[in-house]
Amino acid sequence: MFFFDLFQKRLVNGTVQDAPRPSASSGKTCKAVTAAKPSAKEKSPANSVAETAKVPPKKSRSEEESVDKSVLIASSGLKEIISDPSGLGFRNYIANIYDSGCGVEDGCDERSLLVWSGYLLGIFEMLDGIRRTLSIDISLYTLGGGYARQFKHSEAFNFQRVCAELLKKPDFVLEISNSMGHLEVLRLFLFDVNDDGLAVVRSNRALVRKFPARQLNQIYFSRKEKWPVVDAVYTWVNHLDKGWQSLWSQEFSSETLDLDRYASNDEIRYSLRSLYKYAPWLRKIHIVSNCARPEWLAFHPKINWVEHADIFPDQSSLPTFNSHAIESCLHKIPELAENFIYMNDDFMLNQPCLPDRKSVV
């Protein structure tokens, strides 16, 4: 469990034939085959309305087989997904079963997977079974807009239709979560294989866009690169803190408190959540304050609580409420990385992001 409370978030017609794996020898792409839908029984006009009102529609045999199949697929990987200590059980399951590459953009992001487009239908069929078994909510979207859909675990999820929509995209983000704290954010990049056995990655952000399909393991599995060391730094104040109020009254007894500047509505809680969700590559998060630590913030090695007295060289200048003075001492934070992101508590990330190797030293 991480350093704060996690998010509290809260078929199909036809039988699908599993798409075969890409052949390194032939390199041909195989399409998924959908069986023809059974024709609906004819109804007389006189009793059609009554039947619709009183009798729930009966699932066809193909629908029941499809549901049973997805549940069976989910059950086979459920243990691996739940018990995975990394918290990336679904990601690891996809990578192992579907021979997916990782680190598509930077060579080290394990949450980005390179997947053959012929496997996508099977992945979504498995996801549907896991969704109902673990009460998983699903969010699917493309970065920059263009596509966004959400499915609660209690809602219908036509994975065939969703798969058909996403097969038109070069890449997309998949978020899965439930009320028990399971949360994974994955970015799936698609590649195709032509008749010559050449794999072509659709996204132009991939490190290597074209390569022999048989070399997928060597190109997107064997990289040993690591993320550059980057920290995050917050300066934070809580106007409701009794100790802070006492210091303020001593310094500015005749002035009115500016709530627009000092008020806290727990924005930092949600800002921290966004870092956990979308920037897991951050090494440490330093919070600089002269207030008490929030009760909801658990102690964790990745969080460093920093008092003003820890960074100000001249203790006689404390207490201070001058943000410029505080910022001028941030470089004195103990164990601060050479590269860090300075944030206020109302800064939020709303999609996955990676550090820019060109901008860090």
C-alpha positions as CSV (number, residue, x, y, z in Angstrom):
1,M,0.0,0.0,0.0
2,F,1.3,3.4,-0.9
3,F,1.7,6.6,1.2
4,F,-1.8,7.7,1.2
5,D,-5.3,6.2,0.9
6,L,-5.9,5.0,-2.6
7,F,-8.7,6.0,-4.9
8,Q,-12.1,4.9,-3.7
9,K,-13.5,4.4,-7.2
10,R,-16.0,2.7,-8.0
11,L,-22.2,-9.0,-24.2
12,V,-21.9,-9.7,-26.3
13,N,-23.4,-11.2,-29.5
14,G,-21.5,-13.9,-31.3
15,T,-18.7,-16.3,-30.3
16,V,-15.2,-15.1,-31.0
17,Q,-12.4,-17.3,-32.2
18,D,-9.1,-16.6,-30.4
19,A,-6.8,-14.7,-32.6
20,P,-3.6,-16.8,-33.2
21,R,-0.2,-15.4,-32.4
22,P,1.8,-13.7,-35.2
23,S,4.0,-16.2,-37.0
24,A,7.6,-15.3,-37.3
25,S,7.9,-17.4,-40.5
26,S,4.9,-16.1,-42.4
27,G,4.5,-12.8,-40.6
28,K,0.9,-12.7,-41.7
29,T,-1.8,-11.0,-39.6
30,C,-4.7,-13.1,-38.7
31,K,-8.1,-11.6,-38.2
32,A,-10.5,-12.6,-35.5
33,V,-13.6,-14.4,-36.7
34,T,-17.0,-13.7,-35.3
35,A,-19.7,-16.4,-35.8
36,A,-23.0,-15.3,-37.4
37,K,-25.7,-14.1,-34.9
38,P,-28.6,-16.4,-34.6
39,S,-31.8,-15.0,-36.2
40,A,-34.4,-13.7,-33.9
41,K,-37.7,-15.5,-33.6
42,E,-40.6,-13.9,-35.3
43,K,-43.3,-12.5,-33.1
44,S,-46.9,-11.6,-33.8
45,P,-47.8,-7.9,-33.5
46,A,-50.6,-8.8,-31.0
47,N,-48.4,-10.2,-28.3
48,S,-45.0,-8.6,-29.0
49,V,-45.5,-5.7,-26.6
50,A,-46.8,-8.0,-23.8
51,E,-43.9,-10.4,-24.2
52,T,-41.4,-7.5,-24.1
53,A,-43.0,-6.2,-20.9
54,K,-43.3,-9.5,-19.0
55,V,-40.6,-11.8,-20.3
56,P,-37.0,-10.8,-20.1
57,P,-35.0,-11.4,-23.3
58,K,-33.4,-14.8,-23.2
59,K,-29.6,-15.0,-23.9
60,S,-28.7,-16.9,-27.0
61,R,-26.4,-19.9,-26.7
62,S,-23.6,-17.9,-28.3
63,E,-24.0,-15.2,-25.7
64,E,-23.9,-17.7,-22.8
65,E,-20.8,-19.4,-24.3
66,S,-19.1,-16.0,-24.6
67,V,-19.8,-15.0,-21.0
68,D,-18.7,-18.4,-19.7
69,K,-15.5,-18.2,-21.8
70,S,-14.6,-14.7,-20.4
71,V,-15.2,-15.9,-16.8
72,L,-13.0,-18.9,-17.4
73,I,-10.2,-16.8,-18.8
74,A,-10.5,-14.4,-15.9
75,S,-10.4,-17.3,-13.4
76,S,-7.2,-18.7,-14.9
77,G,-5.3,-15.5,-14.3
78,L,-7.1,-14.2,-11.1
79,K,-4.5,-15.6,-8.7
80,E,-1.6,-14.0,-10.5
81,I,-3.3,-10.7,-10.7
82,I,-4.4,-10.5,-7.1
83,S,-1.2,-11.9,-5.5
84,D,1.3,-10.0,-7.6
85,P,3.4,-8.0,-5.1
86,S,4.3,-5.3,-7.6
87,G,0.7,-4.1,-7.8
88,L,0.9,-4.6,-11.6
89,G,-0.8,-8.0,-11.8
90,F,-2.9,-7.3,-14.8
91,R,0.0,-5.7,-16.6
92,N,2.3,-8.7,-15.9
93,Y,-0.4,-11.1,-16.9
94,I,-0.8,-9.4,-20.3
95,A,2.9,-9.2,-20.8
96,N,3.4,-12.9,-20.1
97,I,0.4,-14.4,-21.9
98,Y,0.6,-12.2,-25.0
99,D,4.3,-11.7,-25.3
100,S,4.1,-8.0,-25.1
101,G,7.1,-5.6,-25.2
102,C,7.5,-2.8,-22.7
103,G,9.2,0.6,-22.4
104,V,7.8,1.6,-25.8
105,E,8.7,5.3,-25.6
106,D,11.7,5.5,-23.3
107,G,13.0,1.9,-22.9
108,C,12.1,1.6,-19.2
109,D,8.4,2.4,-18.6
110,E,7.0,-1.0,-17.5
111,R,3.5,0.4,-17.6
112,S,3.6,0.9,-21.4
113,L,3.1,-2.3,-23.4
114,L,3.6,-3.0,-27.1
115,V,0.9,-5.4,-28.2
116,W,0.2,-7.1,-31.5
117,S,-3.1,-5.8,-32.8
118,G,-4.3,-9.4,-33.4
119,Y,-4.2,-10.0,-29.6
120,L,-6.3,-7.1,-28.6
121,L,-9.7,-8.9,-28.8
122,G,-8.4,-11.7,-26.6
123,I,-7.1,-9.1,-24.1
124,F,-10.4,-7.4,-23.9
125,E,-12.3,-10.7,-23.6
126,M,-10.1,-11.6,-20.6
127,L,-10.5,-8.1,-19.2
128,D,-14.3,-8.5,-19.3
129,G,-14.2,-11.6,-17.2
130,I,-11.8,-10.0,-14.7
131,R,-14.0,-6.9,-14.6
132,R,-17.0,-8.8,-13.4
133,T,-15.1,-11.2,-11.1
134,L,-13.2,-8.4,-9.2
135,S,-15.8,-5.6,-9.6
136,I,-13.4,-3.6,-11.7
137,D,-14.2,-0.2,-13.2
138,I,-12.6,0.5,-16.5
139,S,-11.6,3.8,-18.2
140,L,-10.3,3.9,-21.7
141,Y,-9.0,7.0,-23.5
142,T,-6.4,8.3,-25.9
143,L,-4.0,11.1,-24.9
144,G,-4.9,14.4,-26.3
145,G,-8.6,13.6,-26.6
146,G,-10.5,11.9,-29.4
147,Y,-11.6,8.8,-27.5
148,A,-12.8,8.4,-23.9
149,R,-15.2,5.8,-22.4
150,Q,-15.8,4.6,-18.9
151,F,-17.5,1.4,-17.7
152,K,-18.6,0.7,-14.1
153,H,-18.4,-2.9,-13.1
154,S,-22.1,-3.1,-12.9
155,E,-22.6,-1.8,-16.5
156,A,-22.7,-3.8,-19.7
157,F,-19.3,-3.9,-21.4
158,N,-19.4,-4.9,-25.1
159,F,-15.7,-5.7,-25.4
160,Q,-16.1,-6.6,-29.1
161,R,-17.4,-3.1,-30.0
162,V,-14.8,-1.4,-27.8
163,C,-12.0,-3.5,-29.3
164,A,-13.2,-2.6,-32.8
165,E,-13.1,1.1,-31.9
166,L,-9.6,0.9,-30.4
167,L,-8.2,-1.1,-33.2
168,K,-8.4,2.1,-35.2
169,K,-6.0,3.9,-32.8
170,P,-2.2,3.7,-32.5
171,D,-2.3,3.6,-28.7
172,F,-4.6,4.2,-25.8
173,V,-4.6,4.3,-22.0
174,L,-6.4,1.6,-19.9
175,E,-7.2,2.3,-16.3
176,I,-8.7,-0.4,-14.0
177,S,-9.7,0.1,-10.4
178,N,-12.0,-1.1,-7.7
179,S,-13.2,-0.1,-4.2
180,M,-10.6,-2.4,-2.6
181,G,-7.7,-0.3,-3.8
182,H,-6.6,-2.2,-6.9
183,L,-5.4,0.4,-9.4
184,E,-3.4,0.0,-12.6
185,V,-2.8,2.5,-15.3
186,L,-1.4,1.0,-18.5
187,R,-0.7,2.5,-21.9
188,L,-1.1,0.0,-24.8
189,F,0.7,0.6,-28.1
190,L,-0.4,-1.5,-31.1
191,F,1.8,-2.9,-33.9
192,D,0.9,-4.8,-37.0
193,V,2.8,-7.5,-38.9
194,N,2.9,-7.4,-42.8
195,D,3.3,-10.3,-45.2
196,D,7.1,-10.0,-45.0
197,G,7.2,-10.6,-41.3
198,L,8.0,-6.9,-40.6
199,A,6.4,-5.5,-37.4
200,V,5.3,-1.9,-37.7
201,V,4.5,0.1,-34.6
202,R,1.6,2.5,-35.3
203,S,2.7,5.3,-32.9
204,N,5.5,7.6,-34.0
205,R,6.6,7.9,-30.4
206,A,8.0,4.4,-30.3
207,L,11.8,4.0,-29.9
208,V,11.9,1.5,-32.8
209,R,9.0,1.6,-35.2
210,K,9.9,-1.1,-37.6
211,F,11.6,-4.4,-36.9
212,P,11.4,-8.1,-37.7
213,A,8.5,-9.6,-35.7
214,R,10.8,-12.4,-34.4
215,Q,13.1,-9.8,-32.8
216,L,10.4,-8.3,-30.5
217,N,12.0,-9.9,-27.5
218,Q,15.4,-8.5,-28.2
219,I,14.2,-4.9,-29.0
220,Y,11.5,-4.3,-26.3
221,F,12.4,-6.8,-23.6
222,S,16.2,-6.7,-23.0
223,R,16.6,-2.9,-22.3
224,K,18.2,-2.2,-19.0
225,E,17.7,1.6,-19.0
226,K,16.5,3.3,-15.9
227,W,14.5,6.5,-15.4
228,P,16.5,9.6,-14.6
229,V,16.3,10.5,-10.9
230,V,13.6,13.1,-10.4
231,D,11.9,14.3,-7.2
232,A,8.8,16.4,-6.6
233,V,8.7,19.3,-4.1
234,Y,5.7,20.9,-2.6
235,T,5.4,24.1,-0.4
236,W,2.3,23.7,1.7
237,V,0.4,25.6,4.3
238,N,-2.8,24.8,6.2
239,H,-4.6,27.8,7.6
240,L,-6.5,25.6,10.0
241,D,-3.4,24.4,11.8
242,K,-3.4,25.8,15.4
243,G,0.4,26.1,15.5
244,W,0.5,28.0,12.2
245,Q,-2.3,30.3,13.4
246,S,-0.3,31.1,16.6
247,L,2.8,32.0,14.6
248,W,0.7,34.2,12.2
249,S,-0.9,36.1,15.1
250,Q,2.5,36.8,16.6
251,E,3.9,38.2,13.4
252,F,0.8,40.0,12.0
253,S,-1.5,40.7,14.9
254,S,-3.2,43.6,13.2
255,E,-3.6,42.1,9.8
256,T,-6.5,40.0,8.4
257,L,-5.6,36.5,7.1
258,D,-5.8,36.2,3.3
259,L,-7.7,33.0,2.8
260,D,-7.1,33.1,-1.0
261,R,-3.5,32.7,-0.3
262,Y,-3.3,30.4,2.8
263,A,-6.5,28.4,2.7
264,S,-6.3,24.6,2.4
265,N,-9.0,22.3,1.2
266,D,-6.9,19.2,1.2
267,E,-5.9,19.8,-2.4
268,I,-2.6,18.2,-1.7
269,R,-4.2,14.9,-1.0
270,Y,-5.6,14.8,-4.6
271,S,-2.4,16.2,-6.0
272,L,-0.4,13.4,-4.4
273,R,-2.9,10.8,-5.7
274,S,-2.3,12.1,-9.2
275,L,1.4,11.7,-8.8
276,Y,1.0,8.2,-7.6
277,K,-1.3,7.4,-10.4
278,Y,0.4,9.1,-13.4
279,A,4.1,9.7,-12.3
280,P,5.2,6.5,-10.5
281,W,8.8,7.2,-11.7
282,L,9.3,10.0,-9.1
283,R,11.9,9.0,-6.6
284,K,10.9,11.1,-3.6
285,I,8.2,13.7,-2.8
286,H,9.3,16.4,-0.4
287,I,6.7,18.5,1.4
288,V,8.0,21.8,2.8
289,S,5.8,23.3,5.5
290,N,5.7,25.0,8.9
291,C,2.4,23.2,9.7
292,A,1.7,19.8,11.2
293,R,1.6,16.8,9.0
294,P,-1.9,15.9,7.9
295,E,-3.5,13.0,9.8
296,W,-4.4,11.2,6.6
297,L,-0.9,11.2,5.2
298,A,0.7,7.9,6.1
299,F,4.5,7.5,6.8
300,H,6.3,6.1,3.8
301,P,9.9,6.1,2.6
302,K,8.9,8.0,-0.6
303,I,7.6,10.9,1.4
304,N,9.9,13.4,3.1
305,W,8.3,15.9,5.5
306,V,10.5,19.1,5.6
307,E,10.3,21.8,8.3
308,H,11.3,25.3,7.5
309,A,14.0,25.0,10.2
310,D,15.5,22.2,8.2
311,I,16.4,24.4,5.2
312,F,16.7,28.0,6.4
313,P,20.4,28.8,7.2
314,D,19.4,31.7,9.4
315,Q,17.0,30.5,12.0
316,S,16.4,34.1,13.3
317,S,14.4,34.8,10.1
318,L,11.8,32.3,11.1
319,P,8.9,32.1,11.2
320,T,8.4,33.3,7.7
321,F,5.3,33.5,5.5
322,N,7.2,34.8,2.4
323,S,6.9,32.3,-0.4
324,H,9.9,33.8,-2.2
325,A,12.1,33.3,0.9
326,I,11.0,29.7,1.2
327,E,11.6,28.9,-2.5
328,S,15.1,30.4,-2.3
329,C,16.0,27.7,0.3
330,L,14.5,24.7,-1.5
331,H,17.9,23.6,-2.8
332,K,18.9,22.9,0.9
333,I,16.3,20.1,1.3
334,P,18.2,17.0,2.5
335,E,18.8,14.4,-0.1
336,L,17.1,16.4,-2.8
337,A,17.7,15.1,-6.4
338,E,19.6,17.3,-8.8
339,N,16.4,17.3,-10.9
340,F,13.1,18.1,-9.3
341,I,9.6,19.4,-10.1
342,Y,8.4,22.2,-8.0
343,M,4.6,22.0,-7.4
344,N,1.9,23.8,-5.5
345,D,-0.8,21.7,-3.8
346,D,-3.4,22.6,-6.4
347,F,-1.3,21.1,-9.3
348,M,-2.9,17.9,-10.6
349,L,-1.8,15.4,-13.3
350,N,-4.6,14.0,-15.4
351,Q,-2.9,11.6,-17.6
352,P,0.3,9.4,-17.7
353,C,3.5,11.3,-18.3
354,L,7.2,10.4,-18.5
355,P,10.3,12.4,-17.6
356,D,12.1,14.1,-20.6
357,R,15.5,12.6,-20.9
358,K,16.7,15.7,-22.9
359,S,15.7,18.0,-20.1
360,V,17.4,16.3,-17.1
361,V,21.1,16.0,-16.3
